[in-house]
Amino acid sequence: FATDMDILKDMHAFAKLGLGFTYAEIDGPGRFDSDDTGFLFVIGGGVAYDLNEHISIESRMQFNITTNDLIRDDFYFSWEVLAARYRF
């Protein structure tokens, strides 16, 4: 039988940092069309449970900060409640 500690040995936390590029486009009513580009700064992390050496089940959260001037909100986040990863 597996104990709680046996299950925890296959689980690990991770963190991520990233730099990206964004493009946003808004098509409004009438002749209002606008677009903008900018940088994307990413901070995130989560937990992963390894099923075997190639496959893991994960839950992760990512905070995104943009430099776009097109929209008022320069911050948004996403939470992947359940994700699967395959490592080659």
C-alpha positions in Angstrom: 0.0 0.0 0.0 1.2 3.5 -0.7 1.5 5.9 2.2 1.1 9.7 2.1 4.8 10.1 2.0 5.2 7.8 -1.0 2.8 10.0 -3.0 4.6 13.2 -2.0 8.0 12.0 -3.3 6.7 12.2 -6.8 5.3 15.8 -6.4 7.5 18.9 -6.8 7.0 22.6 -6.9 8.4 24.8 -9.7 8.7 28.5 -10.6 9.0 30.2 -13.9 10.1 33.6 -15.2 9.7 34.7 -18.7 10.0 37.6 -21.2 7.7 37.7 -24.3 6.2 39.8 -27.0 2.5 40.8 -27.2 0.2 42.0 -30.0 -3.3 43.3 -29.2 -5.9 44.3 -31.7 -9.3 45.9 -31.0 -12.0 46.2 -33.7 -14.7 48.5 -32.4 -17.9 49.8 -33.9 -17.8 52.1 -36.9 -14.3 52.9 -38.0 -12.6 52.3 -34.6 -9.7 49.9 -35.3 -6.5 49.9 -33.2 -3.6 47.7 -32.5 -0.5 47.8 -30.3 2.6 45.7 -29.6 4.6 45.5 -26.4 6.6 43.3 -24.0 5.2 40.6 -21.7 6.8 39.8 -18.4 5.8 36.5 -16.9 6.0 35.3 -13.3 4.5 31.9 -12.4 4.7 28.6 -10.6 2.9 25.5 -9.6 3.1 21.9 -8.5 3.6 18.8 -10.6 3.0 15.1 -9.9 5.2 12.8 -11.9 3.3 9.8 -13.2 6.4 8.4 -14.8 9.7 9.8 -16.3 7.9 11.4 -19.2 4.4 12.3 -18.0 3.3 14.6 -15.2 0.0 16.1 -14.1 0.3 19.8 -13.1 -1.5 22.8 -11.7 0.1 26.2 -12.4 -0.6 29.9 -12.1 0.9 32.6 -14.3 1.0 36.4 -13.7 1.4 38.5 -16.8 2.4 42.1 -17.0 2.3 43.9 -20.4 3.5 47.2 -21.7 0.7 47.6 -24.3 -1.0 51.0 -24.3 -4.1 49.8 -26.1 -6.0 48.4 -23.1 -6.2 49.9 -19.6 -5.3 46.7 -17.7 -1.6 45.9 -17.9 -1.9 42.9 -15.6 -3.8 39.6 -15.9 -3.3 36.1 -14.6 -4.2 32.6 -15.7 -4.6 29.4 -13.7 -4.3 26.1 -15.3 -6.2 24.0 -12.7 -5.3 20.8 -14.4 -2.6 20.3 -17.1 -0.6 17.4 -18.5 3.0 17.5 -19.6 4.9 15.1 -21.8 8.7 15.4 -21.6 10.7 14.0 -24.5 
